[in-house]
Each structure stands twice: as C-alpha cells, then as structure tokens.
Amino acid sequence: MSAQVWTYIIVALSFTLYLYIAYRSRAGSTKEFYISGGGVKPIHNGMATAADWMSAASFMGMAGIISFQGRDGGVYLMGWTGGYVLLALLLAPYLRKFGKFTVPDFVGDRYYSQTARMVAVLCAIVVSFTYVAGQMRGVGIVFSRFLEVEITTGVIIGTGVVFIYAVLGGMKGITYTQVAQYCVLIFAYMVPAIFISIMLTGNPVPQLGLGSEVKEGGAYMLDLLDTLSTDLGFHAYTHGVRPVWDVAAITCALMVGTAGLPHVIVRFYTVPSVSGARMSAFWALLFIAILYTTAPAVAAFARANLLQTVTNATYSEVPAWFSQWEETGLLSFEDKNGDGRIQYYNDANQDADFQAMAAAKGWQGNELTIDRDIIVLANPEIAQLPNWVIGLVAAGCLAAALSTAAGLLLVISTAFAHDLVKRCLKPDISEKAELMYARVAAGGAVVVAAYFGIHPPDYVAAVVAFAFGLAAASFFPAILMGIFQKKMNREGAVSGMIVGIVFTAAYIIYFKFVTPEHNNPDHWLFGISPEGIGTIGMFLNFIVSQIVMRFTAPPPQEVQDIVENIRTP
C-alpha cells in the first residue's frame, strides 16, 4: 500500500481511539472537567503530562531546529528539559499543596486580589493562544502532506477533533486520551529513529548511533556532518554561531517559561495527593526523556540523509518524496543557473575561498528552500523506510500536536469559566452553568486557535518559544515569590506581571511584525533575540515586584501563614 493509504488507516484508527476514550471518560461535573476528579494514578498522569508537554514543537520542531542549526538548536533541548526538572522540583508540589487547580486561582488567592486574578487570567489566555498556534500549524503541515489537502483544511480537521474531545471530555477525557496519545507519539518517534540508526551506523540505539561510525566511509556521524556542512558553506554542525548571551537567554526563558506554563501545572492537581504529584513528576520526566534524548540523533540522521541525497542531485532524478513535499509549498527548488542540478549551500557565506569555489562551479545562489518543520516528517521518506512507518510518523505528530492543543484549550476555558465568571463576575453561578460556560469558552478558543494555525507568526518551535517567553515574564516570578517570599504583596506581584508580559509581548511584536527587517543581532537589546527576551522580561518582573513591595503594605498575616504552611513537608 502507498504511504497515503497507510496514513489514512493509521490516523483514522488513532482518531477513533481518541474519540472513543473521550466519550467513555466524558466529564459530568466541574471537578471532572477541570482536574479529572483528582483521582488519576501517578503513572497515568505521568504519561498524560508527557503527552501534554511534548507538543508538535517537541515532536517535529525541536529536531528540525537542531538539524538546521546544529549546536545552536540545542538551546531548545536544554531549556525544555531543564525547565521540566525546575517545575517538578521547585513548584509543582507546593502548588499542589496550596490546593488551587489553576494558576489564576493561585495568584488570586495568594495575592488576595481580584485584580491579580484578572491579570493572571489575561496572561494565561495570551500564553495559551500563542502556544496553541504552533500546535495547529503542526497539524496543518501533517495533513497537507500526507492526506494531500490544503494546510487550511488540515487545520480545520484537526481543530474539529480537538473540539470534540476537549469540549466533551474536559480534563477527564483529555487525561486518558493523552495516555493513548503518548503511546502513539513515542512509538512513532522511536521506530524510524531505530530503523535509520541501524541503516546508517549499525547501532539500534539512536542515542549511541549519534556518536558511532557511519557504515559508509568509516567517519563518525558528527564528524561527517561537520564536513558536509562546512563543504557547503554552513558553519560546522557541532559549533554554534549564536551570541553567547542569546543562547543563555533563550535557554533560561525556555526553562522558567516551562515552570510557568498553566497547562502543565494543572496536571499536578489531577492526582489524589502531594506525594502523587511528586511521583507524577518522576514518571513524566522519564517518559519525556525517551523522546528528548532521541531528538539530537533524529536531527543528525535527517541532516546527513538530506545533504547526501539532495545536494548536487539532478532534479529529474530526485526521489518521489521531494516532489510530493514541493506540492505543499514547504519545500521549493529554483534552478538559478539552469544546469538541472540542485545546489543547496549557504550563499550568504562571505569567505573568499568559498565564494571562489562556488563561482568556479557555476553556482549562482542557493536553489533549495526547506521549511525546517518538515524534516522529521520527511525523514522516513528520505531514508526510504517502509510506507507504514511514514503513516505512523504522521499519526505520531498529530498525537503530539493535538494532545497539547487540548490541554491549552482547557486552560483557556478554565480561565474564562472558573477564574473569570465563577470567581469574579458571577460567584453564585451553579455548577451546571459553570460547566456550560467552560464548554462554550473551549469552543470559542478552538475557532481562534484554528485562525492562528492558518496564519502563524513563525515556524512551530519559534511560536512555542514566544509562549514560553511570555510565561517566563509573567507567571514564573509571581508563582515563585508567592511560594518562597511570604512578604510579597498584591501590588508588587500585579505590577511585576504587567511590566513583564507587556515588555516581552511588545518586543516580540516589534521584531516579528512591525520591523522584521531589523530582526537580527545588530538591533536586538543586548544581542538577545525575541525567542530569548522572556528572560529580560522575567528579571524586570522580579525587580519591579521587589521595588513596589517595599513601598506598599505587607500581605495579611493569614496569607503569610498559608505561605509558611505550604512550604512545610
């Protein structure tokens, strides 16, 4: 059977499974809708958290960035991995003990202020919508290639599926659906990685294959990539070109942004106890590590296969996958010198010797444009793996994107129904009416998410990085100081959140939308890119909070006692 038929079969079976699970575990109360009733086993919650955490950015975006940027792309790997450790150790158990199952709920009660709650609701919605845009974009890419429909149509199909099980099942339906989605996505990620590792290096363990000798030529994989990259004018794969401050800022923003992501934090309320939250963190980290330690190998294998398969190949002889991806518009070839061959190289390289070599060969500019988000999806085709593996990878990417999208949509609906309507506007609302508001909000959020998926501001991982930066600049300081600084008051926390998120959002919007031509190190503040500016926003948040706190009244004694209590083992 063709890859398309296999994709239809595997995607249809996986979607049927998700919808069946959502139907069987649909929510019947607000507690089930918000926190799955609070009775999920830690190992199940760990799998659901891993699926919620590993989005399309983890499944296809991260390896795509590492594949094209080499060592520079490793900031995403370090930041996201370190961030989950930070969340598990520093915040999750304390938040669970506090007993509030949304971040705005924690902020509102800890800082004894409806204004603080409203600011947190706004921040949660902004962060979640930014994050979900990347997920829906990933869904559109998968559908456009493997089911041969327009990206817009693909986004609408994926949105419809998420709508059904997020709106119907709430957190209860999402939790058990995400357990199944984790199994699908990790199997889909590991199978081609193992296949390709064996083909290239003879080693069935991808993590070890990355450091092994390749079968043909005897060179080590990373040495081969360095040679292939430098020969084509790119920087060595194992060496970076990003400014050191930018690398540090992006890594930090991703780490602390992780610890402030509301859709991950809420998962620690679905288990029965604080000890269950700690065990959930252990299981989730273990399940996440399986994919995250494999991603660098997948990136390296994809890069090596691409350079060896496409570079200087005759266009009439390229494999079928090349022309099929061309049809999506995510890969394009322009024969600038008319020789019928594909010249893929870094034509921005100003080295005189390289320019002389390019001129001698008749190269007139790079002829191949590749969207980095397709590299993981195209990897099985480039390596000529069986068609069922191609369909499996498509299903895995959809599982990664949809699981995270569902979690984010639940955050948005909860922020609206529970934190805004129930806690601020209509305190006497019935549970049934609150559940109705939550479902309506989830439906509305799905429509907005679909729009951002069709018109994303950047490639998948970059969009997600913006969300992390916004979370780092707004939530992380407020949560951290709320747990560990009992003197922090509402005026300080609210001022810090507003300054942090406004500065970070303005910086991102300025360089990505207002003056994209200035989006380079020469114009960045301290040489820090929009992906890393959340770190500066976080520091501004801390500084403003501390200054304002010292000129305003301390929190009530009962609030200070609560803070003291949640830090007691």
Backbone hydrogen bonds, N-H to C=O, Kabsch-Sander energy under -0.5 kcal/mol:
donor,donor_aa,acceptor,acceptor_aa,energy
6,W,2,S,-2.3
7,T,3,A,-2.4
8,Y,4,Q,-2.5
9,I,5,V,-2.4
10,I,6,W,-2.9
11,V,7,T,-2.8
12,A,8,Y,-2.3
13,L,9,I,-2.4
14,S,10,I,-2.4
15,F,11,V,-2.7
16,T,12,A,-2.3
17,L,13,L,-2.1
18,Y,14,S,-2.3
19,L,15,F,-2.6
20,Y,16,T,-2.3
21,I,17,L,-2.5
22,A,18,Y,-2.5
23,Y,19,L,-2.2
24,R,20,Y,-2.5
25,S,21,I,-1.9
26,R,23,Y,-1.1
27,A,168,L,-0.8
33,F,29,S,-2.3
34,Y,30,T,-2.9
35,I,31,K,-2.6
36,S,32,E,-1.3
37,G,31,K,-1.7
38,G,35,I,-2.3
39,G,36,S,-0.9
40,V,270,T,-2.8
45,N,41,K,-3.0
46,G,42,P,-2.5
47,M,43,I,-1.8
48,A,44,H,-2.5
49,T,45,N,-2.9
50,A,46,G,-2.2
51,A,47,M,-2.3
52,D,48,A,-2.7
53,W,49,T,-2.7
54,M,50,A,-3.1
55,S,53,W,-1.4
59,F,55,S,-2.7
60,M,56,A,-2.7
61,G,56,A,-2.0
62,M,57,A,-3.2
64,G,60,M,-1.3
65,I,61,G,-2.4
66,I,62,M,-2.5
67,S,63,A,-2.5
68,F,64,G,-1.6
69,Q,65,I,-3.1
70,G,66,I,-2.2
71,R,237,Y,-1.8
72,D,69,Q,-1.4
73,G,70,G,-1.0
74,G,70,G,-0.5
74,G,71,R,-1.5
75,V,72,D,-1.4
76,Y,73,G,-1.3
77,L,73,G,-0.7
78,M,74,G,-2.6
79,G,75,V,-2.8
80,W,76,Y,-2.3
81,T,77,L,-1.8
82,G,78,M,-2.6
83,G,79,G,-2.0
84,Y,80,W,-1.5
85,V,81,T,-1.6
86,L,82,G,-2.3
87,L,83,G,-2.5
88,A,84,Y,-2.7
89,L,85,V,-2.3
90,L,86,L,-2.6
91,L,86,L,-0.6
91,L,87,L,-1.4
92,A,87,L,-2.7
95,L,91,L,-2.5
96,R,92,A,-2.5
97,K,93,P,-1.9
98,F,94,Y,-1.9
99,G,95,L,-1.3
100,K,95,L,-0.6
106,F,102,T,-2.1
107,V,103,V,-2.9
108,G,104,P,-2.9
109,D,105,D,-2.3
110,R,106,F,-3.2
111,Y,107,V,-2.1
112,Y,109,D,-1.1
113,S,108,G,-2.1
117,R,113,S,-1.6
118,M,114,Q,-2.5
119,V,115,T,-2.5
120,A,116,A,-2.3
121,V,117,R,-2.4
122,L,118,M,-2.4
123,C,119,V,-2.5
124,A,120,A,-2.7
125,I,121,V,-2.3
126,V,122,L,-2.4
127,V,123,C,-2.8
128,S,124,A,-2.4
129,F,125,I,-2.5
130,T,126,V,-2.1
131,Y,127,V,-2.3
132,V,128,S,-2.8
133,A,129,F,-1.4
134,G,130,T,-0.8
134,G,131,Y,-0.7
135,Q,131,Y,-1.1
136,M,132,V,-2.3
137,R,133,A,-1.7
138,G,134,G,-1.8
139,V,135,Q,-2.1
140,G,136,M,-2.2
141,I,137,R,-2.1
142,V,138,G,-2.0
143,F,139,V,-2.3
144,S,140,G,-2.4
145,R,141,I,-1.6
146,F,142,V,-2.5
147,L,142,V,-0.5
147,L,143,F,-1.5
149,V,143,F,-1.0
154,G,150,E,-2.6
155,V,151,I,-2.5
156,I,152,T,-2.0
157,I,153,T,-2.3
158,G,154,G,-2.5
159,T,155,V,-2.5
160,G,156,I,-2.0
161,V,157,I,-1.8
162,V,158,G,-2.2
163,F,159,T,-2.6
164,I,160,G,-1.8
165,Y,161,V,-1.9
166,A,162,V,-2.6
167,V,163,F,-2.0
168,L,164,I,-1.8
169,G,165,Y,-0.9
170,G,166,A,-1.5
171,M,33,F,-3.2
172,K,32,E,-1.3
172,K,169,G,-0.6
173,G,169,G,-2.1
174,I,170,G,-2.6
175,T,171,M,-2.7
176,Y,172,K,-1.5
177,T,173,G,-1.7
178,Q,174,I,-2.8
179,V,175,T,-1.4
180,A,176,Y,-1.4
181,Q,177,T,-2.3
182,Y,178,Q,-2.5
183,C,179,V,-1.7
184,V,180,A,-2.0
185,L,181,Q,-2.9
186,I,182,Y,-2.6
187,F,183,C,-1.6
188,A,184,V,-2.4
189,Y,185,L,-1.7
190,M,186,I,-2.3
191,V,187,F,-2.2
193,A,189,Y,-1.0
194,I,190,M,-2.8
195,F,191,V,-2.4
196,I,192,P,-2.9
197,S,193,A,-2.1
198,I,194,I,-2.2
199,M,195,F,-2.3
200,L,196,I,-2.7
201,T,197,S,-2.6
202,G,197,S,-1.0
202,G,198,I,-0.9
203,N,197,S,-0.9
208,L,205,V,-0.9
209,G,205,V,-2.7
210,L,206,P,-1.8
211,G,208,L,-1.0
212,S,209,G,-1.4
214,V,219,A,-3.2
215,K,200,L,-3.1
217,G,215,K,-0.7
218,G,214,V,-0.8
221,M,212,S,-2.6
222,L,210,L,-0.5
224,L,220,Y,-2.9
225,L,221,M,-2.2
226,D,222,L,-2.2
227,T,223,D,-2.3
228,L,224,L,-2.9
229,S,225,L,-2.5
230,T,226,D,-2.5
231,D,227,T,-2.4
232,L,228,L,-0.8
232,L,229,S,-0.6
233,G,230,T,-1.6
234,F,229,S,-2.4
239,H,236,A,-1.9
247,V,243,P,-2.2
248,A,244,V,-2.5
249,A,245,W,-2.4
250,I,246,D,-2.8
251,T,247,V,-2.3
252,C,248,A,-2.4
253,A,249,A,-2.8
254,L,250,I,-2.6
255,M,251,T,-2.2
256,V,252,C,-2.8
257,G,253,A,-1.9
258,T,254,L,-1.7
259,A,255,M,-1.4
260,G,256,V,-0.5
260,G,257,G,-0.9
261,L,258,T,-1.5
264,V,261,L,-0.9
265,I,261,L,-2.1
266,V,262,P,-2.0
267,R,264,V,-1.0
268,F,265,I,-1.7
269,Y,266,V,-1.7
270,T,267,R,-1.2
277,A,273,S,-1.5
278,R,274,V,-2.0
279,M,275,S,-2.2
280,S,276,G,-2.4
281,A,277,A,-2.0
282,F,278,R,-1.8
283,W,279,M,-2.6
284,A,280,S,-2.9
285,L,281,A,-2.3
286,L,282,F,-2.1
287,F,283,W,-2.6
288,I,284,A,-2.7
289,A,285,L,-2.2
290,I,286,L,-1.1
291,L,287,F,-0.8
291,L,288,I,-0.5
292,Y,288,I,-2.5
293,T,289,A,-2.4
294,T,291,L,-0.7
295,A,291,L,-1.8
297,A,294,T,-0.6
298,V,294,T,-2.2
299,A,295,A,-2.7
300,A,296,P,-2.2
301,F,297,A,-2.8
302,A,298,V,-2.4
303,R,299,A,-2.2
304,A,300,A,-2.5
305,N,301,F,-2.6
306,L,302,A,-2.5
307,L,303,R,-2.5
308,Q,304,A,-2.2
309,T,305,N,-2.0
310,V,306,L,-2.6
311,T,306,L,-0.6
311,T,307,L,-0.9
312,N,342,I,-3.3
313,A,310,V,-2.5
315,Y,340,G,-3.1
317,E,314,T,-1.8
318,V,315,Y,-1.2
322,F,319,P,-1.0
323,S,319,P,-0.9
324,Q,320,A,-1.9
325,W,321,W,-2.2
326,E,322,F,-1.7
327,E,323,S,-1.3
328,T,325,W,-0.9
329,G,325,W,-0.5
329,G,326,E,-1.4
330,L,325,W,-0.9
331,L,325,W,-0.6
332,S,369,T,-2.3
334,E,367,E,-2.4
336,K,334,E,-1.7
342,I,313,A,-2.5
343,Q,341,R,-0.8
344,Y,342,I,-0.8
345,Y,343,Q,-0.6
346,N,232,L,-2.8
347,D,345,Y,-1.3
349,N,346,N,-1.7
355,Q,351,D,-2.6
356,A,352,A,-2.3
357,M,353,D,-2.2
358,A,354,F,-2.7
359,A,355,Q,-2.3
360,A,356,A,-2.3
361,K,357,M,-1.6
362,G,359,A,-1.1
363,W,358,A,-2.5
367,E,343,Q,-3.0
368,L,343,Q,-0.5
369,T,332,S,-2.6
371,D,330,L,-2.7
372,R,370,I,-0.6
374,I,371,D,-2.1
375,I,372,R,-1.0
378,A,374,I,-2.9
379,N,375,I,-1.1
382,I,378,A,-2.8
383,A,379,N,-2.3
384,Q,381,E,-1.2
385,L,380,P,-3.0
389,V,386,P,-1.0
390,I,386,P,-1.2
391,G,387,N,-2.0
392,L,388,W,-1.9
393,V,389,V,-2.4
394,A,390,I,-1.8
395,A,391,G,-2.1
396,G,392,L,-2.4
397,C,393,V,-2.5
398,L,394,A,-2.0
399,A,395,A,-2.2
400,A,396,G,-2.2
401,A,397,C,-2.5
402,L,398,L,-2.9
403,S,399,A,-2.1
404,T,400,A,-1.5
405,A,401,A,-2.3
406,A,402,L,-2.4
407,G,403,S,-1.7
408,L,404,T,-2.5
409,L,405,A,-2.5
410,L,406,A,-1.9
411,V,407,G,-1.6
412,I,408,L,-2.2
413,S,409,L,-2.5
414,T,410,L,-2.7
415,A,411,V,-2.8
416,F,412,I,-1.8
417,A,413,S,-3.0
418,H,414,T,-2.0
419,D,414,T,-1.6
420,L,415,A,-1.1
421,V,416,F,-2.6
422,K,417,A,-2.3
423,R,418,H,-1.7
424,C,420,L,-0.9
425,L,420,L,-2.2
426,K,421,V,-4.2
429,I,426,K,-1.9
434,E,430,S,-2.4
435,L,431,E,-2.3
436,M,432,K,-1.8
437,Y,433,A,-2.4
438,A,434,E,-2.3
439,R,435,L,-2.0
440,V,436,M,-2.4
441,A,437,Y,-2.7
442,A,438,A,-2.1
443,G,439,R,-2.2
444,G,440,V,-2.5
445,A,441,A,-2.6
446,V,442,A,-2.0
447,V,443,G,-1.4
448,V,444,G,-1.8
449,A,445,A,-2.8
450,A,446,V,-2.2
451,Y,447,V,-1.7
452,F,448,V,-2.1
453,G,449,A,-2.0
454,I,450,A,-1.7
455,H,451,Y,-2.2
463,V,459,Y,-2.3
464,V,460,V,-2.2
465,A,461,A,-2.2
466,F,462,A,-1.9
467,A,463,V,-1.5
468,F,464,V,-2.0
469,G,465,A,-2.3
470,L,466,F,-2.3
471,A,467,A,-2.2
472,A,468,F,-2.7
473,A,469,G,-2.0
474,S,470,L,-1.1
475,F,471,A,-1.1
476,F,471,A,-1.7
478,A,474,S,-0.8
479,I,475,F,-2.8
480,L,476,F,-2.9
481,M,477,P,-2.8
482,G,478,A,-1.5
483,I,479,I,-1.4
484,F,480,L,-2.6
485,Q,481,M,-1.9
488,M,485,Q,-1.7
493,A,489,N,-2.2
494,V,490,R,-2.7
495,S,491,E,-2.1
496,G,492,G,-2.3
497,M,493,A,-2.4
498,I,494,V,-2.3
499,V,495,S,-2.4
500,G,496,G,-2.8
501,I,497,M,-2.5
502,V,498,I,-2.2
503,F,499,V,-2.3
504,T,500,G,-2.1
505,A,501,I,-2.6
506,A,502,V,-2.4
507,Y,503,F,-2.2
508,I,504,T,-2.3
509,I,505,A,-2.7
510,Y,506,A,-2.4
511,F,507,Y,-2.1
512,K,508,I,-2.5
513,F,509,I,-2.2
514,V,509,I,-2.0
515,T,510,Y,-3.4
518,H,515,T,-2.0
519,N,516,P,-1.5
520,N,518,H,-2.5
523,H,520,N,-2.0
524,W,520,N,-1.2
527,G,524,W,-1.2
528,I,525,L,-1.9
532,G,529,S,-1.2
533,I,529,S,-0.9
535,T,532,G,-1.8
537,G,533,I,-2.2
538,M,534,G,-2.3
539,F,535,T,-2.1
540,L,536,I,-2.5
541,N,537,G,-2.1
542,F,538,M,-2.5
543,I,539,F,-2.8
544,V,540,L,-2.9
545,S,541,N,-2.4
546,Q,542,F,-2.4
547,I,543,I,-2.3
548,V,544,V,-2.8
549,M,545,S,-2.4
550,R,546,Q,-1.4
551,F,547,I,-0.5
551,F,548,V,-1.3
552,T,549,M,-1.1
559,V,556,P,-0.5
560,Q,556,P,-1.8
561,D,557,Q,-2.4
562,I,558,E,-1.8
563,V,559,V,-2.1
564,E,560,Q,-2.1
565,N,561,D,-2.1
566,I,562,I,-2.3
567,R,563,V,-0.8
568,T,565,N,-1.7
